[in-house]
Amino acid sequence: MKTTKYAAAALILSTLSFGAFAAQSINPADTSGLDKIGVVSADGATTLDGLEAKLAAKAEAAGATSYAITSANTNNKISGTATLYK
C-alpha cells in the first residue's frame, strides 16, 4: 500500500518538474538579457500549432529555457525557425 502511494507521489512530482523545465515560447522583442544559444528549424507541419510544437520540442532537446519563433513559411507544408535562449 505504501509503495503505491510513493509511486503515485513520484509520478506526480516528476510530471510537475518536467513541465517546469520545458522551453517557453517568448516574443522576439522580449529577449533582452537572455543568452542566445542557437537556432532550430522544423518543417513538414500541417498547422501552425504543429510547427510550434516541433520547434518547442527541438528547443527543449537543445537545453533552451525559451525560444522565439522568427519565421514561418506555408509553401504546401508549414516550416519555420526559432532562436533559442537560456
C-alpha positions as a Markdown table, in Angstrom:
| # | Residue | x | y | z |
|---|---|---|---|---|
| 1 | Met | 0.0 | 0.0 | 0.0 |
| 2 | Lys | 2.8 | 2.4 | 0.9 |
| 3 | Thr | 4.6 | 1.5 | -2.3 |
| 4 | Thr | 1.6 | 2.5 | -4.4 |
| 5 | Lys | 1.4 | 5.9 | -2.6 |
| 6 | Tyr | 5.1 | 6.5 | -3.1 |
| 7 | Ala | 4.9 | 5.6 | -6.7 |
| 8 | Ala | 1.9 | 7.9 | -7.3 |
| 9 | Ala | 3.7 | 10.8 | -5.5 |
| 10 | Ala | 6.9 | 10.2 | -7.6 |
| 11 | Leu | 4.8 | 10.2 | -10.8 |
| 12 | Ile | 3.1 | 13.4 | -9.9 |
| 13 | Leu | 6.3 | 15.2 | -8.9 |
| 14 | Ser | 8.1 | 14.0 | -12.0 |
| 15 | Thr | 5.3 | 15.3 | -14.2 |
| 16 | Leu | 5.4 | 18.7 | -12.4 |
| 17 | Ser | 9.1 | 19.0 | -12.6 |
| 18 | Phe | 9.1 | 18.0 | -16.3 |
| 19 | Gly | 6.7 | 20.9 | -17.0 |
| 20 | Ala | 8.9 | 23.3 | -15.1 |
| 21 | Phe | 11.9 | 22.7 | -17.4 |
| 22 | Ala | 10.0 | 22.9 | -20.7 |
| 23 | Ala | 11.2 | 25.7 | -23.0 |
| 24 | Gln | 8.7 | 28.6 | -23.1 |
| 25 | Ser | 7.7 | 30.5 | -26.2 |
| 26 | Ile | 8.5 | 34.2 | -25.9 |
| 27 | Asn | 8.1 | 37.3 | -28.1 |
| 28 | Pro | 11.3 | 38.2 | -30.0 |
| 29 | Ala | 11.0 | 41.7 | -28.5 |
| 30 | Asp | 11.4 | 40.2 | -25.0 |
| 31 | Thr | 14.8 | 38.7 | -25.5 |
| 32 | Ser | 17.0 | 41.4 | -23.9 |
| 33 | Gly | 19.0 | 40.0 | -21.1 |
| 34 | Leu | 18.8 | 36.4 | -22.4 |
| 35 | Asp | 21.8 | 34.5 | -23.9 |
| 36 | Lys | 21.3 | 33.2 | -27.4 |
| 37 | Ile | 22.4 | 29.6 | -27.6 |
| 38 | Gly | 21.4 | 28.6 | -31.1 |
| 39 | Val | 18.7 | 28.3 | -33.8 |
| 40 | Val | 16.5 | 25.4 | -34.7 |
| 41 | Ser | 14.3 | 24.8 | -37.7 |
| 42 | Ala | 11.4 | 22.4 | -38.4 |
| 43 | Asp | 9.4 | 21.5 | -41.4 |
| 44 | Gly | 6.5 | 19.2 | -42.5 |
| 45 | Ala | 3.9 | 20.6 | -40.1 |
| 46 | Thr | 0.3 | 20.8 | -41.3 |
| 47 | Thr | -0.8 | 23.5 | -38.8 |
| 48 | Leu | 0.9 | 26.5 | -37.1 |
| 49 | Asp | 0.3 | 24.7 | -33.7 |
| 50 | Gly | 2.1 | 21.7 | -35.1 |
| 51 | Leu | 5.0 | 23.8 | -36.2 |
| 52 | Glu | 5.2 | 25.4 | -32.8 |
| 53 | Ala | 5.1 | 22.0 | -31.1 |
| 54 | Lys | 8.0 | 20.8 | -33.3 |
| 55 | Leu | 10.1 | 23.9 | -32.6 |
| 56 | Ala | 9.3 | 23.6 | -28.8 |
| 57 | Ala | 10.5 | 20.0 | -28.8 |
| 58 | Lys | 13.7 | 20.9 | -30.5 |
| 59 | Ala | 14.3 | 23.9 | -28.2 |
| 60 | Glu | 13.8 | 21.7 | -25.1 |
| 61 | Ala | 16.1 | 19.0 | -26.5 |
| 62 | Ala | 18.8 | 21.6 | -27.0 |
| 63 | Gly | 18.5 | 22.7 | -23.4 |
| 64 | Ala | 16.9 | 26.1 | -24.1 |
| 65 | Thr | 14.7 | 27.7 | -21.4 |
| 66 | Ser | 12.9 | 29.8 | -24.0 |
| 67 | Tyr | 12.6 | 30.2 | -27.7 |
| 68 | Ala | 11.3 | 32.9 | -30.1 |
| 69 | Ile | 9.8 | 31.9 | -33.4 |
| 70 | Thr | 11.5 | 34.1 | -36.0 |
| 71 | Ser | 10.0 | 32.8 | -39.3 |
| 72 | Ala | 7.2 | 30.7 | -40.7 |
| 73 | Asn | 6.5 | 29.6 | -44.3 |
| 74 | Thr | 3.5 | 28.0 | -45.8 |
| 75 | Asn | 4.6 | 26.5 | -49.1 |
| 76 | Asn | 2.4 | 23.3 | -49.1 |
| 77 | Lys | 3.7 | 22.3 | -45.7 |
| 78 | Ile | 4.5 | 24.7 | -42.9 |
| 79 | Ser | 8.1 | 25.3 | -41.9 |
| 80 | Gly | 9.8 | 27.8 | -39.7 |
| 81 | Thr | 12.8 | 28.7 | -37.4 |
| 82 | Ala | 13.2 | 29.7 | -33.8 |
| 83 | Thr | 16.1 | 31.3 | -31.9 |
| 84 | Leu | 17.0 | 29.6 | -28.6 |
| 85 | Tyr | 17.8 | 31.4 | -25.4 |
| 86 | Lys | 18.9 | 30.5 | -21.9 |
